[in-house]
Amino acid sequence: MREASPVLLEPIYRIEVTVPEEFMGDVMGDLSSRRGKILGMDSKGPFQIIRAQVPLASLFRYSTDLRSMTGGRGIHSREFDHYEEVPPDVTAKIIEEAQKAKEEEK
């Protein structure tokens, strides 16, 4: 198996976040900190629509965090887009946690 050079894949979701313009910088920074890739932005009246791709593992609790950042005025939707290789630093953490869990079972 090791000769096949296996890799870990993670689900990537396409999200659309609608926020008032004054929160756009905070939301874009937050998406970037979640390993998100900003795909584009549009405006719709007083709101800005941000489109991005974000790993599913980084989206847990996103609704709550978005409400906190925007004072309850931001909304988002998401749908599965594709699978992508997990970055090496994240892969190392996942493997380390799995090995610890395996050792604790013994």
Secondary structure, DSSP 8 states (H G I E B T S, - for coil): -GGG----EEEEEEEEEEEEGGGHHHHHHHHHHTT-EEEEEEEETTEEEEEEEEEGGG-TTHHHHHHHHHTT--EEEEEEEEEEE--HHHHHHHHHHHHHHHHHH-
